[in-house]
Amino acid sequence: MQTAVQHPTPTLPPLKLLVERRFPLEMKITLPEIRALYDDGKAGRWNPHKDIDWAALKPEAYDAAQLAAARRTWSRRAWIAATGLTETPALLMRFCMEIDREIDSKFYLTVRNTEEAWHVECCAKLADLFGGRIAAPVDRGYEAAFNRHLHRRVMDATQNLDSYVACFAAFEDGLELELLRTWRALTTNVTVNAVLDHLIADKERHAAFGWLYLAARAPQWTARERSLIAEELASYIRDTELKGYHCPWLAPEHAAAEAEADTITATAGLGAASRTAEEDTLVAYVANARQKLAEFGVVLPMFDSNRMRSF
């Protein structure tokens, strides 16, 4: 009888938590564009069970290698999407606990979390239909890229909230949106296209929230806050994106199988893109984000990687 291998739980530092001050309860709209995202999210509600024609996927039309690759690609997408199930509620709590944060963002985040649950459901469903969802990365080094403890980070009172929004609600969600569009452009399967269309529609609001919130907050930032945002964004790009979180070809030492699977998935038209297409998307997105951030007085440095051109 085999004994399950027990991996030690990492020791994390204690959190410094904020103290709630709820009253006076302020309900007036102060960020109308973000309130509009909340209203659009309610109006655009969709149901993964009813609004996707899963029978049209027809996995029997693909060979074993293509099915195995798509299974791996969409399992990884489920790992990424699942981050929101803990991160967004924590971000909502942080907005609720921090004094003088606007009600509009709090309303909007309740909708975002529901949409993220649907994204997890769709990614996992595709993986199941392609042969069975893979529960976790085989390589422990690659698994570490997904265990980012964002829910703890955002709840820590020492974490600046605006810099957190800049990294994870503006920059990261914006990059995910552009990658989704890149995958959609090369996808031929009607069911996968339908899933991607819904994910893109939701992610447009997710990314818009982050950038709109930064635009509203930027006029009151100090020079130190602008520097902090730049530092945290640079750290995010180096320690997350360049470690293969979204594009596994950036981490061949840990994610070679995932990168190879994406190549096959892309060729089969099942929801991925070539390395060249993803690199072009990443470079173009960072350039655009750098320009947006400069308008807020945030200077994002250039990045070098031995696996892609400077960006």
BALOBA-1460 file (C-alpha; in Angstrom, 3 decimals):
// residues 311
<rec num="1" residu="m" x="0.000" y="0.000" z="0.000"/>
<rec num="2" residu="q" x="1.451" y="3.353" z="-1.067"/>
<rec num="3" residu="t" x="1.622" y="6.196" z="1.426"/>
<rec num="4" residu="a" x="0.741" y="9.627" z="0.083"/>
<rec num="5" residu="v" x="3.686" y="12.008" z="0.030"/>
<rec num="6" residu="q" x="3.156" y="14.834" z="2.492"/>
<rec num="7" residu="h" x="4.555" y="18.179" z="1.392"/>
<rec num="8" residu="p" x="5.318" y="20.669" z="4.181"/>
<rec num="9" residu="t" x="3.032" y="23.680" z="4.402"/>
<rec num="10" residu="p" x="5.044" y="26.865" z="3.865"/>
<rec num="11" residu="t" x="5.309" y="29.154" z="6.864"/>
<rec num="12" residu="l" x="3.793" y="32.539" z="6.077"/>
<rec num="13" residu="p" x="4.290" y="35.714" z="8.106"/>
<rec num="14" residu="p" x="1.406" y="36.972" z="10.248"/>
<rec num="15" residu="l" x="-0.922" y="39.564" z="8.738"/>
<rec num="16" residu="k" x="-1.486" y="43.045" z="10.016"/>
<rec num="17" residu="l" x="-5.234" y="43.513" z="9.543"/>
<rec num="18" residu="l" x="-7.281" y="46.656" z="9.170"/>
<rec num="19" residu="v" x="-10.032" y="47.506" z="11.656"/>
<rec num="20" residu="e" x="-13.497" y="47.991" z="10.192"/>
<rec num="21" residu="r" x="-15.132" y="51.401" z="10.410"/>
<rec num="22" residu="r" x="-18.461" y="51.101" z="8.604"/>
<rec num="23" residu="f" x="-20.360" y="54.188" z="9.664"/>
<rec num="24" residu="p" x="-21.460" y="56.584" z="8.403"/>
<rec num="25" residu="l" x="-22.559" y="54.316" z="5.547"/>
<rec num="26" residu="e" x="-21.892" y="56.170" z="2.295"/>
<rec num="27" residu="m" x="-23.930" y="55.044" z="-0.735"/>
<rec num="28" residu="k" x="-23.610" y="57.873" z="-3.251"/>
<rec num="29" residu="i" x="-22.086" y="57.197" z="-6.675"/>
<rec num="30" residu="t" x="-18.632" y="58.750" z="-6.839"/>
<rec num="31" residu="l" x="-17.107" y="56.628" z="-9.639"/>
<rec num="32" residu="p" x="-19.894" y="56.530" z="-12.269"/>
<rec num="33" residu="e" x="-17.833" y="54.659" z="-14.873"/>
<rec num="34" residu="i" x="-17.162" y="51.841" z="-12.405"/>
<rec num="35" residu="r" x="-20.816" y="51.836" z="-11.334"/>
<rec num="36" residu="a" x="-21.625" y="51.404" z="-15.065"/>
<rec num="37" residu="l" x="-19.381" y="48.306" z="-15.146"/>
<rec num="38" residu="y" x="-21.425" y="46.902" z="-12.265"/>
<rec num="39" residu="d" x="-24.667" y="47.557" z="-14.148"/>
<rec num="40" residu="d" x="-23.242" y="46.078" z="-17.374"/>
<rec num="41" residu="g" x="-22.168" y="42.964" z="-15.490"/>
<rec num="42" residu="k" x="-25.672" y="42.462" z="-14.129"/>
<rec num="43" residu="a" x="-27.204" y="42.958" z="-17.566"/>
<rec num="44" residu="g" x="-24.721" y="40.594" z="-19.219"/>
<rec num="45" residu="r" x="-25.240" y="37.650" z="-16.893"/>
<rec num="46" residu="w" x="-24.771" y="34.325" z="-18.659"/>
<rec num="47" residu="n" x="-25.009" y="30.675" z="-17.685"/>
<rec num="48" residu="p" x="-22.223" y="28.219" z="-18.596"/>
<rec num="49" residu="h" x="-24.758" y="25.387" z="-18.625"/>
<rec num="50" residu="k" x="-27.314" y="27.076" z="-20.895"/>
<rec num="51" residu="d" x="-25.344" y="29.522" z="-23.024"/>
<rec num="52" residu="i" x="-22.578" y="27.203" z="-24.265"/>
<rec num="53" residu="d" x="-23.328" y="24.403" z="-26.742"/>
<rec num="54" residu="w" x="-21.054" y="21.776" z="-25.210"/>
<rec num="55" residu="a" x="-22.260" y="19.070" z="-27.606"/>
<rec num="56" residu="a" x="-20.801" y="21.049" z="-30.521"/>
<rec num="57" residu="l" x="-17.284" y="20.567" z="-29.126"/>
<rec num="58" residu="k" x="-17.113" y="17.093" z="-30.742"/>
<rec num="59" residu="p" x="-13.863" y="15.910" z="-29.132"/>
<rec num="60" residu="e" x="-14.093" y="12.694" z="-31.171"/>
<rec num="61" residu="a" x="-13.027" y="14.740" z="-34.215"/>
<rec num="62" residu="y" x="-9.516" y="15.193" z="-32.770"/>
<rec num="63" residu="d" x="-6.658" y="12.736" z="-32.448"/>
<rec num="64" residu="a" x="-5.171" y="11.528" z="-29.161"/>
<rec num="65" residu="a" x="-2.271" y="13.986" z="-29.191"/>
<rec num="66" residu="q" x="-4.582" y="16.944" z="-29.768"/>
<rec num="67" residu="l" x="-6.955" y="15.859" z="-27.007"/>
<rec num="68" residu="a" x="-4.102" y="15.358" z="-24.545"/>
<rec num="69" residu="a" x="-2.688" y="18.780" z="-25.393"/>
<rec num="70" residu="a" x="-6.040" y="20.586" z="-25.100"/>
<rec num="71" residu="r" x="-6.688" y="18.803" z="-21.811"/>
<rec num="72" residu="r" x="-3.395" y="20.171" z="-20.449"/>
<rec num="73" residu="t" x="-3.939" y="23.682" z="-21.847"/>
<rec num="74" residu="w" x="-7.425" y="24.085" z="-20.397"/>
<rec num="75" residu="s" x="-6.455" y="22.516" z="-17.069"/>
<rec num="76" residu="r" x="-3.808" y="25.227" z="-16.719"/>
<rec num="77" residu="r" x="-6.368" y="27.881" z="-17.588"/>
<rec num="78" residu="a" x="-8.550" y="26.537" z="-14.764"/>
<rec num="79" residu="w" x="-5.611" y="26.829" z="-12.344"/>
<rec num="80" residu="i" x="-5.203" y="30.491" z="-13.339"/>
<rec num="81" residu="a" x="-8.915" y="31.327" z="-13.263"/>
<rec num="82" residu="a" x="-9.298" y="29.735" z="-9.821"/>
<rec num="83" residu="t" x="-7.055" y="32.443" z="-8.353"/>
<rec num="84" residu="g" x="-10.021" y="34.790" z="-8.445"/>
<rec num="85" residu="l" x="-12.156" y="32.590" z="-6.216"/>
<rec num="86" residu="t" x="-10.071" y="33.597" z="-3.194"/>
<rec num="87" residu="e" x="-8.428" y="36.808" z="-4.418"/>
<rec num="88" residu="t" x="-11.541" y="38.776" z="-5.392"/>
<rec num="89" residu="p" x="-13.416" y="38.229" z="-2.095"/>
<rec num="90" residu="a" x="-10.269" y="39.323" z="-0.258"/>
<rec num="91" residu="l" x="-9.980" y="42.420" z="-2.463"/>
<rec num="92" residu="l" x="-13.639" y="43.211" z="-1.772"/>
<rec num="93" residu="m" x="-13.016" y="42.860" z="1.971"/>
<rec num="94" residu="r" x="-10.024" y="45.187" z="1.712"/>
<rec num="95" residu="f" x="-12.122" y="47.825" z="-0.064"/>
<rec num="96" residu="c" x="-14.805" y="47.423" z="2.595"/>
<rec num="97" residu="m" x="-12.384" y="47.646" z="5.518"/>
<rec num="98" residu="e" x="-10.282" y="50.557" z="4.286"/>
<rec num="99" residu="i" x="-11.657" y="53.940" z="5.261"/>
<rec num="100" residu="d" x="-13.112" y="56.194" z="2.561"/>
<rec num="101" residu="r" x="-12.999" y="53.716" z="-0.336"/>
<rec num="102" residu="e" x="-15.834" y="54.191" z="-2.797"/>
<rec num="103" residu="i" x="-19.012" y="52.060" z="-2.779"/>
<rec num="104" residu="d" x="-18.934" y="51.638" z="-6.574"/>
<rec num="105" residu="s" x="-15.880" y="49.378" z="-6.491"/>
<rec num="106" residu="k" x="-17.413" y="47.272" z="-3.746"/>
<rec num="107" residu="f" x="-20.571" y="46.703" z="-5.781"/>
<rec num="108" residu="y" x="-18.577" y="45.882" z="-8.906"/>
<rec num="109" residu="l" x="-16.328" y="43.301" z="-7.238"/>
<rec num="110" residu="t" x="-19.333" y="41.220" z="-6.165"/>
<rec num="111" residu="v" x="-20.179" y="40.727" z="-9.854"/>
<rec num="112" residu="r" x="-16.561" y="40.098" z="-10.851"/>
<rec num="113" residu="n" x="-16.306" y="37.198" z="-8.437"/>
<rec num="114" residu="t" x="-19.400" y="35.518" z="-9.885"/>
<rec num="115" residu="e" x="-17.975" y="35.843" z="-13.396"/>
<rec num="116" residu="e" x="-14.684" y="34.336" z="-12.268"/>
<rec num="117" residu="a" x="-16.551" y="31.319" z="-10.930"/>
<rec num="118" residu="w" x="-18.104" y="30.822" z="-14.374"/>
<rec num="119" residu="h" x="-14.636" y="31.079" z="-15.947"/>
<rec num="120" residu="v" x="-13.309" y="28.321" z="-13.701"/>
<rec num="121" residu="e" x="-16.339" y="26.200" z="-14.511"/>
<rec num="122" residu="c" x="-15.873" y="26.621" z="-18.279"/>
<rec num="123" residu="c" x="-12.121" y="25.947" z="-18.271"/>
<rec num="124" residu="a" x="-12.591" y="22.842" z="-16.128"/>
<rec num="125" residu="k" x="-15.477" y="21.643" z="-18.322"/>
<rec num="126" residu="l" x="-13.348" y="21.918" z="-21.458"/>
<rec num="127" residu="a" x="-10.496" y="20.040" z="-19.772"/>
<rec num="128" residu="d" x="-12.930" y="17.313" z="-18.708"/>
<rec num="129" residu="l" x="-14.358" y="16.958" z="-22.203"/>
<rec num="130" residu="f" x="-10.883" y="16.747" z="-23.703"/>
<rec num="131" residu="g" x="-10.010" y="13.815" z="-21.476"/>
<rec num="132" residu="g" x="-10.095" y="14.862" z="-17.834"/>
<rec num="133" residu="r" x="-8.967" y="17.859" z="-15.826"/>
<rec num="134" residu="i" x="-5.416" y="17.745" z="-14.486"/>
<rec num="135" residu="a" x="-5.657" y="18.706" z="-10.822"/>
<rec num="136" residu="a" x="-2.242" y="20.353" z="-10.387"/>
<rec num="137" residu="p" x="1.120" y="20.883" z="-12.116"/>
<rec num="138" residu="v" x="3.407" y="17.873" z="-12.010"/>
<rec num="139" residu="d" x="6.494" y="20.049" z="-11.531"/>
<rec num="140" residu="r" x="6.668" y="21.529" z="-8.023"/>
<rec num="141" residu="g" x="8.619" y="24.493" z="-9.330"/>
<rec num="142" residu="y" x="5.848" y="25.372" z="-11.754"/>
<rec num="143" residu="e" x="3.189" y="24.847" z="-9.072"/>
<rec num="144" residu="a" x="4.884" y="27.577" z="-7.054"/>
<rec num="145" residu="a" x="4.083" y="30.073" z="-9.827"/>
<rec num="146" residu="f" x="0.365" y="29.618" z="-9.136"/>
<rec num="147" residu="n" x="0.505" y="29.682" z="-5.314"/>
<rec num="148" residu="r" x="0.840" y="33.453" z="-5.038"/>
<rec num="149" residu="h" x="-1.166" y="33.958" z="-1.813"/>
<rec num="150" residu="l" x="-2.839" y="37.052" z="-3.276"/>
<rec num="151" residu="h" x="-5.733" y="36.830" z="-0.811"/>
<rec num="152" residu="r" x="-3.270" y="37.184" z="2.070"/>
<rec num="153" residu="r" x="-1.339" y="39.921" z="0.346"/>
<rec num="154" residu="v" x="-4.318" y="42.167" z="-0.311"/>
<rec num="155" residu="m" x="-5.649" y="41.718" z="3.223"/>
<rec num="156" residu="d" x="-2.332" y="42.793" z="4.766"/>
<rec num="157" residu="a" x="-2.702" y="46.385" z="5.994"/>
<rec num="158" residu="t" x="0.914" y="47.087" z="5.029"/>
<rec num="159" residu="q" x="0.096" y="46.421" z="1.357"/>
<rec num="160" residu="n" x="-0.723" y="49.639" z="-0.485"/>
<rec num="161" residu="l" x="-4.149" y="49.103" z="-2.065"/>
<rec num="162" residu="d" x="-3.597" y="51.269" z="-5.140"/>
<rec num="163" residu="s" x="-0.364" y="49.474" z="-6.041"/>
<rec num="164" residu="y" x="-2.173" y="46.158" z="-5.626"/>
<rec num="165" residu="v" x="-4.928" y="47.303" z="-7.994"/>
<rec num="166" residu="a" x="-2.268" y="48.467" z="-10.457"/>
<rec num="167" residu="c" x="-0.587" y="45.050" z="-10.513"/>
<rec num="168" residu="f" x="-3.483" y="42.650" z="-10.390"/>
<rec num="169" residu="a" x="-6.678" y="44.460" z="-11.419"/>
<rec num="170" residu="a" x="-5.251" y="46.727" z="-14.124"/>
<rec num="171" residu="f" x="-2.050" y="45.243" z="-15.525"/>
<rec num="172" residu="e" x="-2.689" y="41.514" z="-15.049"/>
<rec num="173" residu="d" x="-6.356" y="41.555" z="-16.056"/>
<rec num="174" residu="g" x="-5.465" y="43.692" z="-19.064"/>
<rec num="175" residu="l" x="-2.809" y="41.206" z="-20.146"/>
<rec num="176" residu="e" x="-5.219" y="38.293" z="-19.717"/>
<rec num="177" residu="l" x="-7.711" y="40.141" z="-21.911"/>
<rec num="178" residu="e" x="-5.182" y="40.584" z="-24.729"/>
<rec num="179" residu="l" x="-4.070" y="36.955" z="-24.505"/>
<rec num="180" residu="l" x="-7.700" y="35.810" z="-24.657"/>
<rec num="181" residu="r" x="-8.154" y="37.877" z="-27.818"/>
<rec num="182" residu="t" x="-4.998" y="36.353" z="-29.291"/>
<rec num="183" residu="w" x="-6.202" y="32.796" z="-28.575"/>
<rec num="184" residu="r" x="-9.663" y="33.613" z="-29.942"/>
<rec num="185" residu="a" x="-8.243" y="34.838" z="-33.253"/>
<rec num="186" residu="l" x="-6.640" y="31.429" z="-33.896"/>
<rec num="187" residu="t" x="-9.476" y="29.201" z="-32.642"/>
<rec num="188" residu="t" x="-11.732" y="27.300" z="-35.039"/>
<rec num="189" residu="n" x="-13.818" y="25.101" z="-32.716"/>
<rec num="190" residu="v" x="-17.254" y="26.685" z="-32.232"/>
<rec num="191" residu="t" x="-17.643" y="25.649" z="-28.595"/>
<rec num="192" residu="v" x="-14.209" y="26.901" z="-27.592"/>
<rec num="193" residu="n" x="-14.938" y="30.134" z="-29.445"/>
<rec num="194" residu="a" x="-18.171" y="30.565" z="-27.500"/>
<rec num="195" residu="v" x="-16.318" y="30.099" z="-24.204"/>
<rec num="196" residu="l" x="-13.632" y="32.569" z="-25.223"/>
<rec num="197" residu="d" x="-16.224" y="35.119" z="-26.324"/>
<rec num="198" residu="h" x="-17.842" y="35.067" z="-22.882"/>
<rec num="199" residu="l" x="-14.482" y="35.219" z="-21.110"/>
<rec num="200" residu="i" x="-13.415" y="38.166" z="-23.248"/>
<rec num="201" residu="a" x="-16.644" y="40.090" z="-22.588"/>
<rec num="202" residu="d" x="-16.209" y="39.646" z="-18.829"/>
<rec num="203" residu="k" x="-12.474" y="40.328" z="-18.853"/>
<rec num="204" residu="e" x="-13.038" y="43.610" z="-20.714"/>
<rec num="205" residu="r" x="-14.920" y="44.821" z="-17.639"/>
<rec num="206" residu="h" x="-12.340" y="43.357" z="-15.252"/>
<rec num="207" residu="a" x="-9.480" y="45.191" z="-16.942"/>
<rec num="208" residu="a" x="-11.516" y="48.381" z="-17.349"/>
<rec num="209" residu="f" x="-12.175" y="48.416" z="-13.602"/>
<rec num="210" residu="g" x="-8.473" y="48.390" z="-12.769"/>
<rec num="211" residu="w" x="-7.461" y="51.101" z="-15.217"/>
<rec num="212" residu="l" x="-10.453" y="53.325" z="-14.399"/>
<rec num="213" residu="y" x="-9.703" y="53.061" z="-10.697"/>
<rec num="214" residu="l" x="-6.068" y="54.038" z="-11.233"/>
<rec num="215" residu="a" x="-7.142" y="57.032" z="-13.312"/>
<rec num="216" residu="a" x="-9.434" y="58.181" z="-10.497"/>
<rec num="217" residu="r" x="-6.773" y="57.762" z="-7.820"/>
<rec num="218" residu="a" x="-3.651" y="58.955" z="-9.672"/>
<rec num="219" residu="p" x="-4.083" y="62.718" z="-9.086"/>
<rec num="220" residu="q" x="-3.654" y="62.253" z="-5.330"/>
<rec num="221" residu="w" x="-0.618" y="59.935" z="-5.393"/>
<rec num="222" residu="t" x="2.625" y="61.113" z="-3.862"/>
<rec num="223" residu="a" x="5.983" y="60.618" z="-5.552"/>
<rec num="224" residu="r" x="6.653" y="57.757" z="-3.137"/>
<rec num="225" residu="e" x="3.382" y="56.044" z="-4.067"/>
<rec num="226" residu="r" x="4.187" y="56.335" z="-7.768"/>
<rec num="227" residu="s" x="7.593" y="54.803" z="-7.142"/>
<rec num="228" residu="l" x="6.020" y="51.995" z="-5.088"/>
<rec num="229" residu="i" x="3.567" y="51.178" z="-7.894"/>
<rec num="230" residu="a" x="6.414" y="51.003" z="-10.412"/>
<rec num="231" residu="e" x="8.445" y="48.745" z="-8.108"/>
<rec num="232" residu="e" x="5.547" y="46.343" z="-7.486"/>
<rec num="233" residu="l" x="4.654" y="46.169" z="-11.179"/>
<rec num="234" residu="a" x="8.280" y="45.434" z="-12.101"/>
<rec num="235" residu="s" x="8.419" y="42.729" z="-9.443"/>
<rec num="236" residu="y" x="5.174" y="41.226" z="-10.739"/>
<rec num="237" residu="i" x="6.464" y="41.037" z="-14.310"/>
<rec num="238" residu="r" x="9.809" y="39.528" z="-13.281"/>
<rec num="239" residu="d" x="8.482" y="37.086" z="-10.673"/>
<rec num="240" residu="t" x="5.188" y="36.030" z="-12.269"/>
<rec num="241" residu="e" x="4.967" y="36.673" z="-16.012"/>
<rec num="242" residu="l" x="8.594" y="35.845" z="-16.799"/>
<rec num="243" residu="k" x="8.230" y="32.653" z="-14.739"/>
<rec num="244" residu="g" x="5.663" y="31.289" z="-17.226"/>
<rec num="245" residu="y" x="2.434" y="32.031" z="-15.387"/>
<rec num="246" residu="h" x="0.465" y="32.883" z="-18.536"/>
<rec num="247" residu="c" x="2.984" y="31.835" z="-21.209"/>
<rec num="248" residu="p" x="4.670" y="28.559" z="-20.209"/>
<rec num="249" residu="w" x="7.339" y="28.836" z="-22.924"/>
<rec num="250" residu="l" x="8.941" y="31.463" z="-20.673"/>
<rec num="251" residu="a" x="9.707" y="28.721" z="-18.115"/>
<rec num="252" residu="p" x="10.958" y="25.680" z="-20.072"/>
<rec num="253" residu="e" x="12.825" y="24.408" z="-17.021"/>
<rec num="254" residu="h" x="9.467" y="23.800" z="-15.307"/>
<rec num="255" residu="a" x="6.760" y="23.997" z="-17.965"/>
<rec num="256" residu="a" x="8.123" y="22.431" z="-21.155"/>
<rec num="257" residu="a" x="5.172" y="20.013" z="-21.340"/>
<rec num="258" residu="e" x="2.680" y="22.878" z="-20.970"/>
<rec num="259" residu="a" x="4.439" y="24.896" z="-23.681"/>
<rec num="260" residu="e" x="4.432" y="21.933" z="-26.062"/>
<rec num="261" residu="a" x="0.760" y="21.297" z="-25.318"/>
<rec num="262" residu="d" x="-0.137" y="24.898" z="-26.137"/>
<rec num="263" residu="t" x="1.588" y="24.582" z="-29.509"/>
<rec num="264" residu="i" x="-0.485" y="21.504" z="-30.380"/>
<rec num="265" residu="t" x="-3.669" y="23.077" z="-29.007"/>
<rec num="266" residu="a" x="-3.090" y="26.156" z="-31.155"/>
<rec num="267" residu="t" x="-2.499" y="24.115" z="-34.312"/>
<rec num="268" residu="a" x="-5.724" y="22.181" z="-33.661"/>
<rec num="269" residu="g" x="-7.696" y="25.426" z="-33.258"/>
<rec num="270" residu="l" x="-8.723" y="24.564" z="-29.704"/>
<rec num="271" residu="g" x="-7.972" y="27.783" z="-27.869"/>
<rec num="272" residu="a" x="-4.285" y="28.664" z="-27.827"/>
<rec num="273" residu="a" x="-1.702" y="30.538" z="-29.887"/>
<rec num="274" residu="s" x="1.856" y="30.094" z="-31.068"/>
<rec num="275" residu="r" x="4.803" y="31.305" z="-29.033"/>
<rec num="276" residu="t" x="5.398" y="34.063" z="-31.611"/>
<rec num="277" residu="a" x="1.812" y="35.304" z="-31.357"/>
<rec num="278" residu="e" x="1.911" y="35.332" z="-27.546"/>
<rec num="279" residu="e" x="5.262" y="37.115" z="-27.520"/>
<rec num="280" residu="d" x="3.918" y="39.777" z="-29.879"/>
<rec num="281" residu="t" x="0.892" y="40.217" z="-27.605"/>
<rec num="282" residu="l" x="3.017" y="40.482" z="-24.460"/>
<rec num="283" residu="v" x="5.421" y="43.021" z="-25.988"/>
<rec num="284" residu="a" x="2.625" y="45.164" z="-27.430"/>
<rec num="285" residu="y" x="0.607" y="45.071" z="-24.215"/>
<rec num="286" residu="v" x="3.519" y="46.086" z="-21.984"/>
<rec num="287" residu="a" x="4.311" y="48.981" z="-24.337"/>
<rec num="288" residu="n" x="0.712" y="50.205" z="-24.167"/>
<rec num="289" residu="a" x="0.568" y="49.750" z="-20.390"/>
<rec num="290" residu="r" x="3.848" y="51.622" z="-19.996"/>
<rec num="291" residu="q" x="2.353" y="54.563" z="-21.897"/>
<rec num="292" residu="k" x="-0.830" y="54.531" z="-19.782"/>
<rec num="293" residu="l" x="1.162" y="54.371" z="-16.563"/>
<rec num="294" residu="a" x="3.363" y="57.263" z="-17.697"/>
<rec num="295" residu="e" x="0.199" y="59.385" z="-17.918"/>
<rec num="296" residu="f" x="-0.263" y="58.652" z="-14.201"/>
<rec num="297" residu="g" x="3.347" y="59.568" z="-13.449"/>
<rec num="298" residu="v" x="4.459" y="55.928" z="-13.041"/>
<rec num="299" residu="v" x="7.657" y="54.941" z="-14.866"/>
<rec num="300" residu="l" x="7.764" y="51.242" z="-15.752"/>
<rec num="301" residu="p" x="11.297" y="50.018" z="-16.568"/>
<rec num="302" residu="m" x="12.307" y="47.943" z="-19.576"/>
<rec num="303" residu="f" x="12.664" y="44.175" z="-19.149"/>
<rec num="304" residu="d" x="15.199" y="41.719" z="-20.541"/>
<rec num="305" residu="s" x="14.738" y="37.967" z="-20.850"/>
<rec num="306" residu="n" x="16.944" y="35.383" z="-22.458"/>
<rec num="307" residu="r" x="13.800" y="33.746" z="-23.885"/>
<rec num="308" residu="m" x="12.299" y="36.730" z="-25.737"/>
<rec num="309" residu="r" x="13.180" y="40.195" z="-27.020"/>
<rec num="310" residu="s" x="13.387" y="43.130" z="-24.642"/>
<rec num="311" residu="f" x="10.093" y="44.803" z="-23.891"/>
